[in-house]
Amino acid sequence: MAIQDVVRPAARRVKGILRSSRAVTTRSDVAAAADLNPWGLPGLLEHPDGFLRHMRLAAAVRTDHRSGTVLNVGDPFCQLHGLLPEFEVTSTDLGQARLVPPGARFVQGDFTRADGFGEGSFDLVCSTDVFEHIPRERRRVFIEAALRVARKSAYIAFPAGRDAVIAEEMIRCTRSRVVFRDALEEHASHGLPQLAELEKLLTDIGCEFEIRPLTTIVEWLTSFLMCPGDWERPELVRAYWRFLDGTAPEHPGPGPVYRYLVIARS
């Protein structure tokens, strides 16, 4: 297939989006656009980085298991519920639920406490982008709790490594890309996990584990190309996000890694 056979149809799709979109210029237009707000709920859940990490974590789970019970840790939006329909998913978080889809189950609590969830009470424990928000001295406790609660495996995804640190610093230094800025500041405060540190921690715990790439630096940075500065045309932001969500493969391509997936078994 020639490159023009790929580029020209893509260009036509973009032009179609532009023709069907219009700039918001009046108060009534702004009010109507509030329903499309990509920075509030439920629009925020379409953000490509959030969708991609959950989609790939779910794909990894389905590769290893056909069904079972899952404890989804640190997710007040219950995002794995719709991505793992074959599984019985329970989401939990320290805070209250932000959005519980129909049929989803949410339990507020601290899963690291022995009186929270019993030993082996779920087949799998899953978590994405929680581990890096935990202070270094508590990270071992988090992994040990996941292995205690999971009868089979724990799937834990999080940004890690030197390349991730550099990419996050670039976003933190920008003036306009302020979405998730508080989260990135907390990453810097606690220090992103480093692979050597992570491997030593898992070895000391004495579990079997594998570490694989989940998302790349390019994928992560691309998700920030349209941000609050583009609010005057929110429909374009949503269309762009849907484009990225719809074209992302289940496995990352080559290049520097932003987020890793740890699969641990006791």
N, C-alpha and C positions, 0 to 999 in steps of 0.2 A: 504494500500500500504506500503510495506517495505521500509525502508530508503535507502537500496541499489538500489531500483528501481528508486529512484530520483537521487542519487549521481552518479551512473554509467553513465547514459545518459549525465548528465551535464559534467562529466569528459571527455567523448568522444568528446563532442562539443568543450571543451577547447583544447584538444589535436589536434583536427582538425584545429582550428585557429592557433595553434602554428606551425603545419606542413606547413600550407599554407602561413605563414609569414616568413620573413627572415630579418636578421639584415641589416641595411644600412651601407655599408662599403666603397663605392666609391663615388666620386664627382657626377657621373651621377646618382647614386642611390639617393643621397641626393636631387639632382635637381628634380628627378621624384617624390620623397616623398613630395615635397613642395605642390603638389596638394592635399595631404592627411592631410596637416597641421591642427591638431585639435585646434590650438591656434589662427588661423586666421579665417576670414569669407570664406565660410559659415560654416566651420567645428565647430566653437565655438558654434553655435546655437544647436549643438547636445549634448552639455554638460549636463549630466543627471540632475543636480540640476536645471538648467534653464528649461529643458524640463518638469521635474516633476512638478514644481510649476505652470507652465502655463497650463499643462494638467489637473491638479486637480482643478485649478481655473475655467477652461472651463467646467469641469464636474459639478461643483457646480452651474454654471450659467444655464447649460442645465437642471439640476434637477428642477430649479425654473421657467424657462422660455423656451418657444418653439422657439421663434424668437424675433426680435426687433432690435433696434439700440444700438450700444455699442461705448462708447468713451474709448479707451485703453490708459491710461495715462502713460507717461514716458517710452515709448517703441519705440526707433528709428529703431527696427528690425521688427516691425509689427508682433510679434509672435502669437498673438491671431487670426490673420486672418485665418490661415489654420485650427485652432482648433475649430472655431465656424462658420462653413460654412453656417449654417441656419440663421446667424445674419449678419447685415450690420455693419461692424466694421470700425471705424476710429481711427487710432493711432495718438498720438501727443507726442511731447517732446520739451523741451526748445532748444535743439540742432537740427541740421539737421538730416534727415533720414540716417541711415547707410545701410539699405537693405529693399527695398520695393518689396514684391513678386508681381507677375502679378495679377491684379485685386484688390490689396489692396489700401487703401487710407491713406495718411499721411498728417497731417497739423502741421507745426512748430508753436509753441506758448506756452504761459503760461496759462493753463486752470484755474488757480486761479484768473485771472483778469476778472472782470465783462464784459469787452469788448472783451474777447477771445471767450467764448462759452456762449450762452444765457441760461437763466434759463429754466430748463426742456427741453433742446434741444436734449437730448438722453434718451432712456429708462433706460439704465444702464451705470454706470461708473465703469471701472475695472482698477486695478493697482496692480502690483506685484514688490516688492523689490524697491520701491521708497520712501515710507514713512519714513524708517529708515535713509535715506540720508538727510532728512529735519531737520534743527535745531529745538530743542524742542519748541522754542517760535513760530515757524511757523506751527507746526503740526495741531493745531486746524484750522488754515486757510485752510489747505489742505483738511481736512475732510469736513468742511463747504462748500468748493467749490464743492466737489464731490456730496454732497447732494443737492446743488443748481442746478447743471447741470443735475443730474439724476431725471427722472420723477418717477422711481420706486425704484431702489436700487443701492447701491454702494458696490462693492466687492473689498476690499483692503487687500492684503497679504504682510506680512513682517516678518522677524525674530524678536523675542521678548522673553523676559524672562531671568532669571538667567542662565538656562542651555545653551541657545544660546550664551550668553556672554562668558561662559566658553569654549564652543566648538570653537568659533571664536578666542579666545585668544590662543588656542593650535595651530591652523593653522597659526596665525600671528607669533608664536614663532619658526616655522619650518624654516629650511634653504632652502629647495628645493621646497616647495609648495607655489609658488609665484603668481600663477594665481589669479586674483581678489584681490591681496594684497592691492592695493590702495583703493578698495571699502571697505574692512574690516577695514582699518585704519580710513576711514571716519565714519564707524559705531561706532568705539570706540571714535572718536572725538565728535560726536553728542550724543552718548549714545543710546544703543538700547532701544526701548520702553519697559516698564514693564507693566504687566497685570493690576495691581492696578491703575497705572497711566492712562492706556488706558481706563479702565472702567469708571474712574472718568471723563475723558475728554468727552467720549461719553454721559455720564449721564448729564453733564453740558450743552452739546449742545442740549439735549432734544430729541434725536432720539431713535427709536427702534433699537436694535442691538442684534446680537449673535456673539460669538467668538468661533471658532472651530479650532482644529489642522489641519495643511495642510501638513507639512513634519516633519519627526522626525530627531533627532540628528544623528542616525545611517545612515539614508538615505543621509543626507548632508555630513557627513564625508566620507562615501563610495565613493561619487562622486569625491573625491580628491585622491583616491588610485593610479591612473595613471595620472601623471602630466608632466611638462616639462622635468623632469629627465628621462622620458621614451621616449624622442623624437627620439632616435635612431631606434625605431620600432613604427612609428606613426600608422601603420595599426593595431597594437595591441590595441593602445589607442582607436581608432575609433571602433574596434570590441567590446571592453569592454564597451564603452559608449552605443553602440547599444544594447548590451545585457541588460544593466540596463534599458534603455528606453523601451525595449520591454517587460520586465517582471514586471515593476512597476504597482501596482494596482491603481485604481482611488481613493482609500481611504487609509489614513495612518494606520499603525498598532500600537501596543502598544509601550510604551517607552517614554523617555523624548522628548519634542517637540522643534524643531528648529524654524519653521515658522508657524504663525497663519493666519487664514483668518477671517476678520471682514466683516460681512454683515450688512449694516446699511440702515435704511429706515427712511425718514423724516416724 
